[in-house]
Structure formats: C-alpha cells, structure tokens
C-alpha cells in the first residue's frame, strides 16, 4: 500500500492531482484545510508487485508460493527496505480504519526507526504518538471505572480485584451500579471467590462518605453505564467524580468501535477529568482504529487492556510493542515457533 499527501489551492485541484499521481483506484484516506487556506489530501493505492523473472517458468502454484515464503522470511529474518516498511505500516493502519491524520503522525514517527523491522518501527511510531500508563498505577489513589453501557466495567473491576489479591493485597471494592438488574449479584459472585466484600454507594454523597472512611485503602469503584451524549447523565457522573479529591478515573471502552464515534465518546469523558483509557474485548475486535482514535483525540493514556472474558486471566499491559503486535500480528507459523522457543 502506497500513501501520499498532496496539497493544492482548492479541493478540485487536489483531487485532480491525486488522480494524475495515483490513478483512478486511489482511496482518499483524509482531507483537511491547512491554516494557509490550501487543501491537503492523503490518499492510498495498492501496489502490485510483478512476478520475478526467475519464477516465470515454474508451475503456477509453485511460482506463487515462492514470493510468499520469501516475503515471510524477509519480514522476520531480514531487514526490509525503508519504503517497504512504511508501506506495510500504512497497509496495517488502513486495515484497522485508523483516521488519516493519526496515521500520518504514526507513520512520520515510524520512519525515524531505521531498523528494517515493520513491527518495531510501528511500535516506535505508536510510542511517539500516544501516552502509555497502566490505569492501576498509583494504587494509593482510588480508581473509578466509567464508560458507556456494556463496555465491560464490571468484569474489569473483577479482573483488577483478582490481580490485586494475587499480589497479596486486599482491596475495597465499591459499586454505584445499584439500579441495573443483576449488577450487584454479578460482581458479588466474582468477589466471593476472592473472599472480598462488595460495598455499595447509592449516590455521590454516599460515595464521598465511603471514601472518607476508607482513606488510605486501595479502592476500585465500578459505576453504571452512562450515555456520554446525555447532559443529565454526564452531570451525574461529574458529581460522582467530585466525591473524592484523589479519585483517578479510567474510561473503559470496547475495541472494534467506529473511529469517529469512539473519539466523540471519549472526548465527553475527557472533559470530566478522565486520565486513562482501558480497552476491552481485544480478543474478538478485528479493527482497533476506534481505540487509537479515542486516545489520540483526548490524550488519554493507554496501558491496561482486556483480551479475555475470564477473570482469572486478568489484564494485559498495552505497551507500544504489544499494541504493535496486536495491529500487525506475526504469521501463524512464526507465532508457533515463538511458542516452541518459550
């Protein structure tokens, strides 16, 4: 995949230049108006590699298999050409529906790597574009999980509780989700296994009192799902977050969402002082553009994520390299080889 940015005095002229430069099959990735008044279009086109002459006389299946094997070997054993590294990264970002403006930042930073390894270059681009910090850092501050309905807050609360218990601590678990049918029973069932009691706070005042009495204790607070586009529900959340001066708020968001919608949703929570973005459902999401868009538009720190519905398996730390591996997974054969080495 080849990516190219073109600037012109008008949209019509920019589109004409895209067609002349990349042809009729070009895909418009992003458009924006520069402060100068000019228009900037980023477009992409698939590159077709010709069959090497030395394979011309081979049977069709064999001739096709050789380039594939060579490409796989090159990706994992040989340094690639800088242009090919950028093309692979561009292809991956397009596949994940990452908005063009964000892709440009990642690609520009990745181009500075020079290692010839696409995944390592992508990791460098991600590290320079996003903030990374686990949500559970600074456990002396109460952590409150917020987000839209069905994002996985209750499961994430149970996961963090289990993680804390396995580390030899005994956290205090609180929920404000007292109206949803079965919410308390669901979380209680998880906590009973960990020999932890579930505390409830029916309103911001009750949460404030609980926080006062439990000062200095490790707290993890689950909340009910709220509509980020409902002013009244956001006003209620603002009161919850104001219950304690040292509350750390993390937005729980499922992977696989539309990039633009995810960004708008994250921005409404960001205004209320949320600092971290916890990605869930990484196990079945096939496109991560929504998570990247939400983080890029707000500056929320990535770091804690969930890739399984099983509480015992806890969470994963979403480092730049781990995120690069999720965006650009190794071929199955390479993954199996790594497992055998381990």
N, C-alpha and C positions, 0 to 999 in steps of 0.2 A: 504494500500500500504506500503510495507516494502522497505526501502532504505538502501543499504550497499555499502561501499567503500572498494576496495581490491587493495593491492599493490603487485607487483611482479617484478622480474628482466627483464621479457620480456612480450610483448603483448600476445604471445601464452600461456605463463604460467598464466597470469592474466585472460584470457578468460576461461582457464581450471578450475581455482579456482572459477570463477563466476558460471560456470555450476555445479561444485560439491557442492557449497554452496547454490545457489538459484534455481538450476534446469534449464531445457531447456526453460521454459517460461519466464525467466528473460529478462527484457528490459534494454539495455545499454543506460544510461542517458548521460554520458560524459566519455571521455578518455583524459588523459594528461600525458606528460612525466615530472617527477619531476626533480629538479636540480641534484639529486643524480644519475640520469640515470634510475631509476626504473620507471615503468609504473603504473599509478593509474586509475582504472576503477570504476565508480559509476554506480551501476545497481539497478533496482527496480523490485519487483514482487508483484502481487496482493495476498493479504491474504484472505483465505476463512475461515469464522467462522462457526464452527459446530453448528447445531441446539441444543439448550438446551434440556436436557432430559425431563424436566417438561412439555414441549410442545409436546412431541412425540405423545401423544395420541389424540391431537386436530385435527380438520379438517385442511386440507392444507392451506386454505386462512387465517383462524384464527391464526394458528401457525406462519405463515409468517408475519402477521400483528403485533404480539406482539413484536418481536425483533425490528421491525422498529420503533414502538412507543416508546419502551424503549430507543433506540438509540437517538431519537429526544429529549426525556425528559432529557437524560443524557447530551446531548450537551448544553442544555440551563439552566438546573437546578442543575446538579451535577458536581462535579469536576471529570475530567477524569484522567485515568492513564497516566503518562508522556509519556510512549511509544505510547499510543493511540493518544495522542495529536500530537506527531511528525509524526505518520503515516497519520493522517488526513491532516496535513500541507503538507507533501510530496505528497499526492494524489492530493491536490489542485494545487501545483506548477507544477506537471506533466501535469495536465489537461490544464493549461494555457501555456504550452510549454516553461516554464522558463528554460534557459540553466542550465546544471548540476552544473557548477562551481558557478553560482549565487545562485542556490537553496541550495547548501551546506552552503554558508555563512548565508543565511536567517535561515536555519534550526538550525545551530550551535548557533546563537543568540537567536532563539525562545526557544531552550532547556533550557535556563537560566531563563525562566519566572517562572515556578513552580506554576502558578495559576490554572492549570487544565482546562483552557478555551482556546480552539484552536484558536479562533479569536484574543483574547488578546495576546496570545503567538506569533501569526503571526505578529501582529502589532508591538510587541517588536522587532521581527526579522527584519522587514522592517525598523524600526527606526534606527537600528544599521547598516544597510546595505546601506541605501540611504540617500541623503540630501533632506531636505524638506524646501521650502521657496516660498511663493506666488510670481509670476512674477511681480505683481503690487506693491510690497513693495518698498518703497523709491520713491514715486511719484514725488519728486523734480527732478528726472533724467528722460530724455526722454526714452520711451520704444519702441523698434523697433521689430516687429514680422517678423521672417524669416522662411523659410521652403520650402519643395517641392511643386509642383503644386497640388492643390486640397486638401491641408491639413486642410483648414478652417481658414486661416489667416484673411480674410476679415470679416467673421462672428465673429471671436474672437475680432477683432478691434471694431466692433459694440457693442458687449457684454460689453467690458471694458469701452467703451464710455458711454453706458447706466448706467453701475454701478457707474461711476464717477458722472454723472448728478444726479442720485438718491441720491448720498451722498452730494449733494449741491455744486458740483464743476462744472466748465465749461472748459473742456479740449480742446486742439487744436488737431484736427485730420488731419493727413497728409497721403497721399498715393504716392508711387513711381510706382504703378502698372498702368501706363498710356497707355500701348500698348494692354493689353488684352481687347477684345471686351466686353463692358458692365460692366467692372470692376468699373469705376468711377460712373456710373449710379446706380449700385447696392449699393455701400457704401453710395452714396448721399441720396438714398431713405431711408436708415436706419437713417441717421443723420438728415434729415429734420424733422422726427418725434420728435427728441430730440432738435430741434432748434439749431443745430450745423452746421457750415460751413465746407466743405471739402476743404483742401488745397492740392495742388499737387506739387511734386518735380520731374522734368523730368530726373535729373541726380545727381550724388554725389555732384557736385558743387552747384546746386540749393538747395539741402537738407542742405548743410553746411550753406548757406546764411540764409535759413529759421530758422535754429536752432540758428543762431547768433541773429536774430531779435526777436526771441521768448524766449530768455534766461529767466529762472525763471518761465516759464509757463509749466503747465502739458501737455506733448505731448505724443500721441500714434501714431506710424507710421506703416502703412500697406505697405508691399512690394509684388512684383510679385513673383510667384512661380519660383524657380530656381533648376536646376538639380545639386545635390551635387557631381555628378561624372563628371561634365563638368568643366575643369580647367578655361575656359574663364568666365563662369557664376560665379564661385566662386571668381575669380579675381574681377569681378564687385561688388560682394557682399562685398568683403574686402574693396573696396573703399567707399561703402555706410556706412559701419560700422566705417570707419575712418573719417566720416564727422563731428562727434562731440566727444570731449574727454570724455563726461559723458554719452554717449549712453549706455543703458542696452539692450542687445539683448536676445530674448527668441525664442527658436526653437518650432514651432508649428508642432506637429506630430500626425497623426491619430492612434488611438488604433486599434489593430487587425492585424498589420503587422507581417511578418515573423521576428523572433527574431534576426537572424544573419544579415539580410538586414537592419533592423531598427538600429542596433548597428553601422554598417558601415556608414550608412547615418548620424547618429548623430555625429560620430567622425569627419566627414568632416566639419560640422558646428562648432564643439567644437574647432577645430584648429583656427578658426577665432575669438574666444573670446566670444562665446555664453555662457550664465550663467544659464539659466532656460530652463526647458522642459515643454511645455504646451500640455497636452494630450487632444485630441478631439475625438468625436464620441464614447464616453464611453457608450452611450445609446444602441448601437447595436453590439459592439465588444464582442465576446464571449471568446476571449483569449487575455490576457494582457501581455504575455511574451515579445512581441516586445517593449512595453514601458519600462518594467523593464530592459530589456537587454540594451536598448539605454541609460538609466540613469546610469546603473551600469558600463558600459564601458567608460563613459565620466565623470561621477561625476556631471552631470547637475542636478540642484535642481528641484525636483517635488514640486507641490504646487497648481498651477492653472490648472483647467481642465474644460471641457465642456461635459455635458451629455444630451443636448437637442439642436435642431436647432432653438429654439425660443429665440430671442434676449432678450425679457423681463425677461426670467428666469435666465439670466446672467450665472455665472460660479459657480463652487463648489471648495472648498478648499480641496485639496488632502492631508489630514493628514495621518500618518501611520495607524490610526484606520479606517479612511474612505477607504483607499486603501485595507486594510484587509477585510473590509465588501464587497467591490467590487469583490475581489478574492474569498471570502468564504461567499456568501450571506446566510442569515438565511432562513430556510424553509418558505414557503408562510404563513403557519398558525402562525408562530412566528412573521412575519412581520405585519400581520393583528392585532395581539394582541398588538404590539407596537404602531400601529396607533391609536387603540382604547384608549390606555393609554394617548396618546398625545392629 
